[in-house]
Amino acid sequence: MSNGNSVTLVGNITRDPELRFTPSGAANATFGLAVNRRWQNRQTNEWEEAVSFFNVVCWRDLADNVAESLTKGTRVLVTGRLEQRSWETDQGEKRSVVEIVADEVGPSLRWATAKVEKTERRSPDEGGFGGGGGSSRPVPNEPYPDEEPF
């Protein structure tokens, strides 16, 4: 990504991906991600740990594949961008959250194995370009509908 808003995280899924659909039919999957940071305290020589929790949002084909393939506890790699979303509650309170809009999600193979199965590519009139992030137009390095991903 050339806009400087790029993030890559490795962590464990904290809840099963939840698949929903927009009124126009676009698939959307969300899940929680716990990222651990571990370091040795130089004064006590004890290991210390901190955990950060993030919400991850996936769109279209990526959402379908994530919902079908991943479950709570799976260690994954996520690349995407940070996006802030704001809304107002029914009580008039303003709320805001920063989420990760995923471009790619995959299982970590550090302590596990995975079997990769290529899915059928959808045509443009079936809802998008397949596998991309949150935008409706292709971004650089994202395949067009008539290109094979590998």
ZADO-1210 file (C-alpha; in nm, 4 decimals, padded with zeros to 6 digits):
<atoms>
<atom x="00.0000" y="00.0000" z="00.0000" code="MET" pos="1"/>
<atom x="00.1356" y="00.3322" z="-00.0950" code="SER" pos="2"/>
<atom x="-00.0688" y="00.5536" z="00.1386" code="ASN" pos="3"/>
<atom x="00.1403" y="00.4809" z="00.4499" code="GLY" pos="4"/>
<atom x="-00.1534" y="00.3228" z="00.6366" code="ASN" pos="5"/>
<atom x="-00.0441" y="-00.0396" z="00.6450" code="SER" pos="6"/>
<atom x="-00.0384" y="-00.2869" z="00.9324" code="VAL" pos="7"/>
<atom x="00.0639" y="-00.6523" z="00.9695" code="THR" pos="8"/>
<atom x="-00.0306" y="-00.8455" z="01.2810" code="LEU" pos="9"/>
<atom x="00.0177" y="-01.2002" z="01.4032" code="VAL" pos="10"/>
<atom x="-00.2149" y="-01.3216" z="01.6748" code="GLY" pos="11"/>
<atom x="-00.4886" y="-01.5606" z="01.7854" code="ASN" pos="12"/>
<atom x="-00.8543" y="-01.5312" z="01.6877" code="ILE" pos="13"/>
<atom x="-01.0582" y="-01.4562" z="02.0016" code="THR" pos="14"/>
<atom x="-01.4045" y="-01.5356" z="01.8613" code="ARG" pos="15"/>
<atom x="-01.5304" y="-01.7289" z="01.5602" code="ASP" pos="16"/>
<atom x="-01.5608" y="-01.5072" z="01.2518" code="PRO" pos="17"/>
<atom x="-01.9150" y="-01.3707" z="01.2164" code="GLU" pos="18"/>
<atom x="-02.0397" y="-01.3572" z="00.8579" code="LEU" pos="19"/>
<atom x="-02.3011" y="-01.0957" z="00.7617" code="ARG" pos="20"/>
<atom x="-02.4207" y="-00.9389" z="00.4398" code="PHE" pos="21"/>
<atom x="-02.4856" y="-00.5757" z="00.3458" code="THR" pos="22"/>
<atom x="-02.8244" y="-00.4858" z="00.1933" code="PRO" pos="23"/>
<atom x="-02.6555" y="-00.4979" z="-00.1500" code="SER" pos="24"/>
<atom x="-02.5329" y="-00.8533" z="-00.0806" code="GLY" pos="25"/>
<atom x="-02.1626" y="-00.7919" z="-00.0062" code="ALA" pos="26"/>
<atom x="-02.0199" y="-01.0421" z="00.2428" code="ALA" pos="27"/>
<atom x="-01.8623" y="-00.9020" z="00.5612" code="ASN" pos="28"/>
<atom x="-01.6845" y="-01.1076" z="00.8286" code="ALA" pos="29"/>
<atom x="-01.5542" y="-00.9766" z="01.1605" code="THR" pos="30"/>
<atom x="-01.3432" y="-01.1408" z="01.4279" code="PHE" pos="31"/>
<atom x="-01.1318" y="-01.0464" z="01.7265" code="GLY" pos="32"/>
<atom x="-00.7546" y="-01.0801" z="01.7297" code="LEU" pos="33"/>
<atom x="-00.5319" y="-01.1017" z="02.0385" code="ALA" pos="34"/>
<atom x="-00.1691" y="-01.0012" z="01.9830" code="VAL" pos="35"/>
<atom x="00.0811" y="-01.0920" z="02.2566" code="ASN" pos="36"/>
<atom x="00.4022" y="-00.9042" z="02.3258" code="ARG" pos="37"/>
<atom x="00.6606" y="-01.0695" z="02.5508" code="ARG" pos="38"/>
<atom x="00.9851" y="-00.9225" z="02.6851" code="TRP" pos="39"/>
<atom x="01.2369" y="-00.9813" z="02.9605" code="GLN" pos="40"/>
<atom x="01.2500" y="-00.7203" z="03.2368" code="ASN" pos="41"/>
<atom x="01.6188" y="-00.6240" z="03.2577" code="ARG" pos="42"/>
<atom x="01.5970" y="-00.5369" z="03.6281" code="GLN" pos="43"/>
<atom x="01.4212" y="-00.8519" z="03.7512" code="THR" pos="44"/>
<atom x="01.5136" y="-01.0927" z="03.4674" code="ASN" pos="45"/>
<atom x="01.1470" y="-01.1983" z="03.4736" code="GLU" pos="46"/>
<atom x="00.9477" y="-01.2443" z="03.1548" code="TRP" pos="47"/>
<atom x="00.6601" y="-00.9998" z="03.1181" code="GLU" pos="48"/>
<atom x="00.3728" y="-01.0035" z="02.8738" code="GLU" pos="49"/>
<atom x="00.1097" y="-00.7641" z="02.7404" code="ALA" pos="50"/>
<atom x="-00.1883" y="-00.8462" z="02.5198" code="VAL" pos="51"/>
<atom x="-00.3583" y="-00.6087" z="02.2745" code="SER" pos="52"/>
<atom x="-00.7011" y="-00.6811" z="02.1270" code="PHE" pos="53"/>
<atom x="-00.8130" y="-00.5724" z="01.7800" code="PHE" pos="54"/>
<atom x="-01.1277" y="-00.6040" z="01.5693" code="ASN" pos="55"/>
<atom x="-01.0655" y="-00.7264" z="01.2141" code="VAL" pos="56"/>
<atom x="-01.3075" y="-00.6647" z="00.9261" code="VAL" pos="57"/>
<atom x="-01.2978" y="-00.8647" z="00.6007" code="CYS" pos="58"/>
<atom x="-01.5039" y="-00.8029" z="00.2855" code="TRP" pos="59"/>
<atom x="-01.6409" y="-01.0029" z="-00.0085" code="ARG" pos="60"/>
<atom x="-01.4577" y="-01.3257" z="-00.1053" code="ASP" pos="61"/>
<atom x="-01.2066" y="-01.2798" z="00.1772" code="LEU" pos="62"/>
<atom x="-01.4985" y="-01.2642" z="00.4230" code="ALA" pos="63"/>
<atom x="-01.6490" y="-01.5869" z="00.2853" code="ASP" pos="64"/>
<atom x="-01.3146" y="-01.7688" z="00.2987" code="ASN" pos="65"/>
<atom x="-01.2298" y="-01.6479" z="00.6510" code="VAL" pos="66"/>
<atom x="-01.5730" y="-01.7496" z="00.7854" code="ALA" pos="67"/>
<atom x="-01.5428" y="-02.0942" z="00.6268" code="GLU" pos="68"/>
<atom x="-01.1791" y="-02.1614" z="00.7188" code="SER" pos="69"/>
<atom x="-01.0929" y="-02.0047" z="01.0557" code="LEU" pos="70"/>
<atom x="-01.2172" y="-02.0516" z="01.4128" code="THR" pos="71"/>
<atom x="-01.1541" y="-01.9176" z="01.7603" code="LYS" pos="72"/>
<atom x="-00.8008" y="-01.9963" z="01.8764" code="GLY" pos="73"/>
<atom x="-00.6451" y="-02.0138" z="01.5279" code="THR" pos="74"/>
<atom x="-00.3138" y="-01.8289" z="01.4976" code="ARG" pos="75"/>
<atom x="-00.3269" y="-01.6022" z="01.1910" code="VAL" pos="76"/>
<atom x="-00.1371" y="-01.3345" z="01.0009" code="LEU" pos="77"/>
<atom x="-00.3416" y="-01.0288" z="00.9026" code="VAL" pos="78"/>
<atom x="-00.2351" y="-00.7492" z="00.6693" code="THR" pos="79"/>
<atom x="-00.4507" y="-00.4483" z="00.6000" code="GLY" pos="80"/>
<atom x="-00.5115" y="-00.0892" z="00.6995" code="ARG" pos="81"/>
<atom x="-00.6346" y="00.0930" z="01.0075" code="LEU" pos="82"/>
<atom x="-00.9716" y="00.2583" z="00.9725" code="GLU" pos="83"/>
<atom x="-01.1641" y="00.4673" z="01.2246" code="GLN" pos="84"/>
<atom x="-01.5411" y="00.4352" z="01.2377" code="ARG" pos="85"/>
<atom x="-01.7715" y="00.6663" z="01.4351" code="SER" pos="86"/>
<atom x="-02.1401" y="00.6465" z="01.5261" code="TRP" pos="87"/>
<atom x="-02.3948" y="00.7779" z="01.7718" code="GLU" pos="88"/>
<atom x="-02.5824" y="00.5499" z="02.0146" code="THR" pos="89"/>
<atom x="-02.9597" y="00.5550" z="02.0600" code="ASP" pos="90"/>
<atom x="-02.8928" y="00.7633" z="02.3735" code="GLN" pos="91"/>
<atom x="-02.7049" y="01.0267" z="02.1712" code="GLY" pos="92"/>
<atom x="-02.3532" y="00.9290" z="02.2895" code="GLU" pos="93"/>
<atom x="-02.0768" y="00.9535" z="02.0318" code="LYS" pos="94"/>
<atom x="-01.8641" y="00.6407" z="01.9915" code="ARG" pos="95"/>
<atom x="-01.5573" y="00.5639" z="01.7855" code="SER" pos="96"/>
<atom x="-01.3480" y="00.2552" z="01.7157" code="VAL" pos="97"/>
<atom x="-01.0305" y="00.1833" z="01.5185" code="VAL" pos="98"/>
<atom x="-01.0505" y="-00.1435" z="01.3242" code="GLU" pos="99"/>
<atom x="-00.8238" y="-00.3335" z="01.0903" code="ILE" pos="100"/>
<atom x="-00.9727" y="-00.3685" z="00.7423" code="VAL" pos="101"/>
<atom x="-00.7991" y="-00.6805" z="00.6149" code="ALA" pos="102"/>
<atom x="-00.6509" y="-00.7203" z="00.2694" code="ASP" pos="103"/>
<atom x="-00.5073" y="-01.0657" z="00.3460" code="GLU" pos="104"/>
<atom x="-00.5649" y="-01.3212" z="00.6234" code="VAL" pos="105"/>
<atom x="-00.3881" y="-01.6536" z="00.6510" code="GLY" pos="106"/>
<atom x="-00.3127" y="-01.9218" z="00.9065" code="PRO" pos="107"/>
<atom x="00.0253" y="-01.9099" z="01.0768" code="SER" pos="108"/>
<atom x="00.2249" y="-02.2222" z="00.9975" code="LEU" pos="109"/>
<atom x="00.4730" y="-02.1759" z="01.2805" code="ARG" pos="110"/>
<atom x="00.3026" y="-02.4374" z="01.5008" code="TRP" pos="111"/>
<atom x="00.0416" y="-02.5815" z="01.2644" code="ALA" pos="112"/>
<atom x="-00.0144" y="-02.7144" z="00.9134" code="THR" pos="113"/>
<atom x="-00.2822" y="-02.6145" z="00.6641" code="ALA" pos="114"/>
<atom x="-00.4288" y="-02.7556" z="00.3457" code="LYS" pos="115"/>
<atom x="-00.4854" y="-02.4862" z="00.0833" code="VAL" pos="116"/>
<atom x="-00.7817" y="-02.5258" z="-00.1512" code="GLU" pos="117"/>
<atom x="-00.8285" y="-02.2782" z="-00.4331" code="LYS" pos="118"/>
<atom x="-01.1858" y="-02.1437" z="-00.4544" code="THR" pos="119"/>
<atom x="-01.3847" y="-02.0662" z="-00.7671" code="GLU" pos="120"/>
<atom x="-01.3407" y="-01.7047" z="-00.8733" code="ARG" pos="121"/>
<atom x="-01.6610" y="-01.5016" z="-00.8948" code="ARG" pos="122"/>
<atom x="-01.7361" y="-01.2894" z="-01.1966" code="SER" pos="123"/>
<atom x="-01.7535" y="-00.9088" z="-01.1544" code="PRO" pos="124"/>
<atom x="-02.1362" y="-00.9111" z="-01.1723" code="ASP" pos="125"/>
<atom x="-02.1496" y="-01.1549" z="-00.8771" code="GLU" pos="126"/>
<atom x="-02.0077" y="-00.9035" z="-00.6338" code="GLY" pos="127"/>
<atom x="-01.6630" y="-00.7636" z="-00.6677" code="GLY" pos="128"/>
<atom x="-01.3141" y="-00.8502" z="-00.7702" code="PHE" pos="129"/>
<atom x="-01.2557" y="-01.1218" z="-00.5135" code="GLY" pos="130"/>
<atom x="-01.0222" y="-01.1353" z="-00.2193" code="GLY" pos="131"/>
<atom x="-00.9730" y="-00.7630" z="-00.1710" code="GLY" pos="132"/>
<atom x="-01.0166" y="-00.5307" z="00.1209" code="GLY" pos="133"/>
<atom x="-01.2887" y="-00.2801" z="00.1843" code="GLY" pos="134"/>
<atom x="-01.2939" y="-00.0830" z="-00.1406" code="SER" pos="135"/>
<atom x="-01.5065" y="-00.1603" z="-00.4436" code="SER" pos="136"/>
<atom x="-01.2329" y="-00.0853" z="-00.6936" code="ARG" pos="137"/>
<atom x="-00.9117" y="-00.2822" z="-00.7500" code="PRO" pos="138"/>
<atom x="-00.6026" y="-00.1471" z="-00.5797" code="VAL" pos="139"/>
<atom x="-00.2454" y="-00.1944" z="-00.7027" code="PRO" pos="140"/>
<atom x="-00.1347" y="-00.5591" z="-00.6744" code="ASN" pos="141"/>
<atom x="-00.4967" y="-00.6771" z="-00.6459" code="GLU" pos="142"/>
<atom x="-00.5886" y="-00.9112" z="-00.9331" code="PRO" pos="143"/>
<atom x="-00.8520" y="-00.8106" z="-01.1851" code="TYR" pos="144"/>
<atom x="-01.1373" y="-01.0571" z="-01.2419" code="PRO" pos="145"/>
<atom x="-00.9763" y="-01.2188" z="-01.5463" code="ASP" pos="146"/>
<atom x="-00.6373" y="-01.2725" z="-01.3782" code="GLU" pos="147"/>
<atom x="-00.5436" y="-01.5797" z="-01.1769" code="GLU" pos="148"/>
<atom x="-00.4059" y="-01.5089" z="-00.8267" code="PRO" pos="149"/>
<atom x="-00.1175" y="-01.7598" z="-00.8501" code="PHE" pos="150"/>
</atoms>
